[in-house]
Amino acid sequence: MYTPTAQNLARRWRRWRIWVGLVVLAVVFWAVQPHLQVESQSNAPLQWVSSQPAPEQQDVFVDGVLRLQFDRPLDPNLQRLAVQLEPPAAVIFDVQGDELLLKPRDPLRFSTDYTLTIAPQEGLPLEQTIQLRFRTEPQFTYERDIKPLLEASCVGCHQPAGRQRTQLLDSYEAVLAYVKPGDPNSELIDPRWTRRHATILNANNPNRPQARGGSPEIAYLQARGLPLSRLGFWTPEEVEIVRTWIVQDGAPRSSARAQAGN
């Protein structure tokens, strides 16, 4: 019968202690490793992945939310954020997972180039300063604002069947012949036109006897249910709408908001 000696027992005890120590170290390592990874990530530079709007995007809603996405979740307890928006505009922010949401306190200006700048700071350890450039939506568009105005007042004459058929205003392409985007001297808003339009109603008095077949201008308005009093007439407010569309907005045909039905 084998009887362990004191020396053998001591040797076995040492081996057992070594194995127990290795197991304990392994358990501690696996328990601590996730925390080490989180700590390492929190100290690593934060990378900007994408944004909405995208860099250099046009037609951005003036009352929309700017969204910046990063390569990992942001600190949900972020309380202060230094943000610069040029031209100057105050913004409020929120954190949702890996996204930073920025919303202007008041609507931005129409048809304006903006630059958003966010530098590395406490709570937002960016890899490098963010600069996001974008342009806001137009205030007026041809399809939504200018076309109805022209149809009510001008197209009756400025159409293929009208008396001013050599100066058509019945389509966007035709209107652009009298518009230079951004130019306040565009022919469509030349006072010679606007003053002349204001007197056309007298020349087209619907109470006067009409030539055989009637007036194509009046027929155009009647077919669309438009009042005859609008023929050839722009109010000062309408003149300013057309001017703003040309000068401020650059005479756009449509916009993302109009296409979305907003």
Secondary structure, 3 states (H helix, E strand, C coil): CCCCCHHHHHHHHHHHHHHHHHHHHHHHHHHHHHHHHHHHHHHCCECEEEEECCCCEEEECCCCCEEEEECCCCCCCCCCCCCEEECCCCEEEEEECCEEEEEECCCCCCCCEEEEEECCECCECECCCEEEEEEECCCCCHHHHHHHHHHHHCCCCCCCCCCCCCCCCCCHHHHHHHCCCCCCCCHHHCHHHHHHHCCHHHHCCCCCCCCCCCCHHHHHHHHCCCCHHHCCCCCHHHHHHHHHHHHCCCCCCCCHHHHHCC
